């Protein structure tokens, strides 16, 4: 709405990354076949057993073929979120079985077949389904690999992306080769899975650390959290001097009634909240890395 009010209707295009990738990959004259509509649907799935039959996958390291197909699916997903131009052993997920070099080589070969069948489908699954699902992350990865594809400089003059700390490396690779002026807005402290992927070294970076909505009282709460961040170049927050933020402290932690993100100092805090929420039968979800810490 802010863009509409300032720029006017019809003067900008709002696209999801999936819509952007589809419009570029499957434009007229493209080498990539337009996927059947069903393959786009989030509700469309092909079982690992059916995938194994489609790709003629055989057991590896005493793992049944369906399990191998599942590992291939996860390997390809990892590859699609990485900056790598090839599927490598680094993309194979952690497994509870020991793999020989020959096992790894076989897994990688199957994963590459999975990727090729996703982007260039040649067969139907069991003669009825329309091929493997194609997700947005598959399309964005394909977009990043094809250096001939760029946004039309005559159609788009600027690109604005909010919440840019969540952008995957392949999308940044594509953006960095586009001719448009690109403004990405993000906050590395909101990326809970690690340090955000970085733009090219040629991109000009500007950091804003003065708040316009929160008063200086919040500095004592946020800056101790910002200071130990691995992104060492971060400045502390400066609150607005004309605003007042009331901070209330409590002696006993209560379980929030609304959707809330809970930050903890370390593993003991993580374990404490896990126990508290589980005992209260509260509905909650944890980051994969946090769940791994609890299990270990």
C-alpha positions as MATLAB code, in Angstrom:
seq = 'XXXXXXXXXXXXXXXXXXXXXXXXXXXXXXXXXXXXXXXXXXXXXXXXXXXXXXXXXXXXXXXXXXXXXXXXXXXXXXXXXXXXXXXXXXXXXXXXXXXXXXXXXXXXXXXXXXXXXXXXXXXXXXXXXXXXXXXXXXXXXXXXXXXXXXXXXXXXXXXXXXXXXXXXXXXXXXXXXXXXXXXXXXXXXXXXXXXXXXXXXXXXXXXXXXXXXXXXXXXXXXXXXXXXXXXXXXXXXXXXXXXXXXXXXXXXXXXXXXXXXXXXXXXXXXXXXXXXXXXXXXXXXXXXXXXXXXXX';
ca = [
       0.000    0.000    0.000;
       2.860    2.392    0.757;
       4.264    1.832   -2.743;
       0.818    2.310   -4.275;
       0.266    5.586   -2.401;
       3.664    7.026   -3.309;
       4.258    5.675   -6.817;
       0.765    5.027   -8.100;
      -1.097    2.011   -9.469;
       0.401    0.238  -12.458;
       3.882    1.674  -11.957;
       5.375   -1.291  -10.125;
       5.088   -5.073  -10.190;
       4.758   -7.060   -6.951;
       5.979  -10.624   -7.475;
       6.789  -13.560   -5.264;
      10.141  -15.206   -5.957;
       8.304  -18.205   -7.380;
       6.349  -16.019   -9.809;
       9.549  -14.251  -10.823;
      11.410  -17.512  -11.459;
       8.536  -19.035  -13.432;
       8.105  -15.970  -15.639;
      11.804  -15.976  -16.554;
      12.429  -19.707  -16.871;
       9.371  -20.501  -18.970;
       9.229  -17.439  -21.196;
       8.607  -17.896  -24.911;
      11.548  -19.575  -26.598;
      12.981  -20.934  -23.354;
      14.868  -24.237  -23.327;
      13.030  -25.314  -20.172;
       9.740  -27.234  -20.554;
       6.748  -25.675  -18.851;
       5.867  -27.950  -15.886;
       2.413  -29.473  -15.674;
       0.273  -27.322  -13.408;
      -0.135  -30.132  -10.882;
       3.614  -30.218  -10.216;
       3.455  -26.670   -8.802;
       0.884  -27.517   -6.149;
       2.176  -27.679   -2.570;
      -0.240  -30.533   -1.954;
       1.274  -32.581   -4.782;
       3.742  -35.200   -3.607;
       5.360  -38.298   -5.048;
       6.234  -40.980   -2.545;
       9.858  -41.927   -2.051;
       9.025  -45.466   -3.138;
       7.522  -44.188   -6.415;
      10.538  -41.906   -6.926;
      12.866  -44.876   -6.455;
      10.985  -46.804   -9.138;
      11.007  -43.818  -11.497;
      14.772  -43.270  -11.195;
      15.628  -46.979  -10.975;
      17.236  -46.438   -7.583;
      18.722  -49.463   -5.874;
      19.617  -49.958   -2.175;
      22.790  -48.285   -0.919;
      24.696  -49.263    2.261;
      21.884  -51.582    3.372;
      19.347  -48.761    3.022;
      16.226  -49.661    1.025;
      15.581  -47.889   -2.255;
      12.814  -45.679   -0.823;
      15.167  -44.453    1.911;
      17.816  -43.689   -0.723;
      15.235  -41.694   -2.695;
      14.379  -39.708    0.444;
      18.080  -38.900    0.977;
      18.344  -37.805   -2.657;
      15.372  -35.465   -2.191;
      17.013  -33.863    0.848;
      20.389  -33.713   -0.898;
      18.875  -31.829   -3.824;
      17.081  -29.440   -1.457;
      20.391  -28.698    0.293;
      22.026  -28.094   -3.077;
      19.234  -25.721   -4.101;
      19.826  -23.526   -1.035;
      23.617  -23.503   -1.472;
      25.879  -21.366   -3.644;
      27.486  -24.443   -5.219;
      27.206  -25.062   -8.950;
      27.344  -28.845   -8.475;
      25.820  -31.415   -6.137;
      28.613  -32.605   -3.846;
      29.036  -34.737   -0.744;
      28.603  -31.556    1.339;
      24.922  -31.613    0.346;
      24.310  -35.152    1.653;
      22.457  -34.849    5.003;
      23.805  -36.350    8.191;
      22.899  -40.019    8.323;
      22.879  -42.697   11.009;
      24.734  -45.094    8.714;
      28.366  -45.116    7.693;
      28.956  -44.513    3.992;
      31.950  -45.736    2.036;
      33.330  -43.598   -0.791;
      31.540  -45.884   -3.234;
      28.264  -45.396   -1.324;
      28.692  -41.617   -1.437;
      29.406  -41.709   -5.149;
      26.258  -43.748   -5.776;
      24.124  -41.396   -3.657;
      25.467  -38.385   -5.528;
      24.746  -40.011   -8.884;
      21.168  -40.746   -7.841;
      20.773  -37.191   -6.481;
      21.957  -35.742   -9.785;
      19.423  -37.924  -11.598;
      16.746  -36.635   -9.210;
      17.724  -33.042  -10.046;
      17.738  -33.656  -13.800;
      14.362  -35.389  -13.673;
      12.981  -32.416  -11.717;
      14.047  -29.767  -14.226;
      13.866  -31.871  -17.422;
      11.173  -34.506  -16.778;
      11.298  -37.433  -19.146;
       8.940  -39.948  -17.557;
       5.687  -40.120  -15.646;
       5.470  -41.781  -12.260;
       3.683  -45.117  -12.558;
       2.062  -43.918  -15.784;
      -0.420  -41.663  -13.963;
       1.249  -38.829  -12.071;
       2.787  -35.970  -14.005;
       6.365  -36.154  -12.772;
       8.289  -35.118   -9.670;
       7.126  -32.005   -7.797;
       8.884  -28.764   -8.700;
       9.183  -26.282   -5.851;
      10.139  -22.632   -5.836;
      13.620  -23.435   -4.517;
      14.208  -25.732   -7.510;
      13.307  -22.936   -9.911;
      15.404  -20.291   -8.166;
      18.416  -22.599   -8.202;
      17.930  -23.218  -11.906;
      17.649  -19.456  -12.391;
      20.963  -18.898  -10.622;
      22.742  -21.526  -12.742;
      21.678  -20.089  -16.102;
      23.822  -16.968  -16.547;
      21.939  -16.055  -19.744;
      18.790  -15.149  -17.787;
      18.481  -11.599  -16.450;
      15.668   -9.214  -15.687;
      14.771   -6.979  -18.612;
      16.379   -3.574  -17.999;
      13.693   -1.878  -20.155;
      10.848   -3.334  -18.135;
      12.299   -3.041  -14.626;
      14.396   -0.106  -13.411;
      14.638   -0.938   -9.697;
      14.190   -4.001   -7.484;
      13.185   -3.663   -3.831;
      13.245   -6.692   -1.513;
      12.253   -6.588    2.151;
      13.371   -9.080    4.823;
      16.503   -9.695    2.753;
      18.268  -11.520    5.606;
      16.207  -14.580    4.602;
      17.397  -14.633    0.976;
      19.068  -17.852   -0.140;
      22.475  -17.739   -1.825;
      21.173  -18.745   -5.299;
      18.718  -15.838   -5.346;
      21.494  -13.421   -4.411;
      23.644  -14.860   -7.193;
      20.882  -14.101   -9.673;
      20.255  -10.593   -8.322;
      23.940   -9.688   -8.385;
      24.119  -10.198  -12.153;
      20.943   -8.213  -12.912;
      21.482   -4.681  -14.324;
      18.815   -2.996  -12.185;
      19.416   -0.875   -9.102;
      18.605   -3.304   -6.267;
      17.721   -2.319   -2.706;
      17.600   -5.159   -0.180;
      16.377   -4.384    3.326;
      17.173   -6.793    6.132;
      18.365   -7.319    9.677;
      21.045   -9.953   10.261;
      19.923  -10.308   13.886;
      16.581  -11.681   12.655;
      18.289  -14.573   10.863;
      18.112  -17.278   13.531;
      19.815  -19.977   11.429;
      23.186  -18.219   11.303;
      24.785  -15.298    9.506;
      22.752  -14.259    6.432;
      24.130  -14.871    2.960;
      26.134  -11.888    1.776;
      25.805   -9.825   -1.378;
      28.707   -9.375   -3.767;
      31.665   -7.363   -2.459;
      30.897   -4.793   -5.181;
      27.509   -3.997   -3.607;
      27.365   -0.847   -1.482;
      26.238   -1.583    2.076;
      24.609    0.905    4.431;
      23.675    0.107    8.003;
      20.876    1.912    9.802;
      20.870    1.550   13.567;
      18.715    4.451   14.762;
      15.163    3.464   15.672;
      12.234    5.727   14.815;
       9.644    3.780   16.827;
      11.368    2.624   20.043;
      12.719    4.838   22.778;
      16.245    4.804   24.199;
      15.002    2.637   27.086;
      15.106   -0.372   24.759;
      18.860    0.027   24.209;
      19.563   -1.720   27.513;
      17.499   -4.724   26.369;
      18.616   -5.154   22.756;
      22.253   -4.065   22.759;
      23.432   -6.838   25.134;
      21.883   -9.278   22.617;
      23.463   -7.561   19.598;
      26.954   -7.272   21.094;
      27.860  -11.021   21.060;
      26.470  -11.510   17.537;
      28.940  -13.248   15.162;
      28.268  -10.397   12.712;
      30.891   -8.296   14.507;
      30.431   -5.235   12.301;
      27.012   -4.494   13.760;
      26.487   -1.244   15.610;
      24.330   -1.094   18.687;
      20.813    0.224   18.444;
      20.134    3.890   19.184;
      16.615    4.530   20.419;
      14.592    7.555   19.348;
      15.036   10.348   21.884;
      11.500   11.649   21.327;
       9.874    8.272   22.078;
       9.312    6.541   25.395;
       9.252    2.770   25.658;
       8.012    1.243   28.918;
       9.916   -1.901   29.948;
       8.327   -4.220   32.477;
      10.229   -6.961   34.260;
       8.802  -10.139   35.745;
      10.153  -12.632   38.267;
       8.396  -15.690   36.896;
       8.164  -16.584   33.223;
       4.624  -17.026   31.953;
       3.737  -18.882   28.772;
       2.595  -16.316   26.166;
      -0.939  -16.694   24.886;
      -0.194  -15.274   21.435;
       2.334  -16.412   18.850;
       5.752  -15.548   20.261;
       9.425  -16.135   19.484;
      11.337  -17.046   22.640;
      15.075  -16.270   22.706;
      17.308  -17.963   25.289;
      20.864  -17.348   26.437;
      22.154  -20.904   26.122;
      21.373  -24.609   26.279;
      20.137  -24.471   29.874;
      17.611  -21.797   28.958;
      16.605  -23.854   25.934;
      16.094  -26.946   28.100;
      14.146  -24.931   30.691;
      11.666  -23.593   28.128;
      11.360  -26.993   26.480;
      10.351  -28.512   29.807;
       8.010  -25.655   30.688;
       6.154  -25.693   27.363;
       5.963  -29.489   27.201;
       4.620  -29.714   30.765;
       1.914  -27.168   29.913;
       0.952  -29.085   26.726;
       1.596  -25.882   24.798;
       1.941  -25.989   21.039;
       5.458  -24.957   20.030;
       8.143  -25.580   17.436;
      11.922  -25.428   17.669;
      14.660  -24.703   15.174;
      16.339  -27.851   13.876;
      19.633  -26.852   15.495;
      17.901  -26.273   18.834;
      16.167  -29.634   18.667;
      19.509  -31.283   17.977;
      20.919  -29.655   21.131;
      18.029  -30.957   23.233;
      18.388  -34.487   21.883;
      22.130  -34.572   22.487;
];
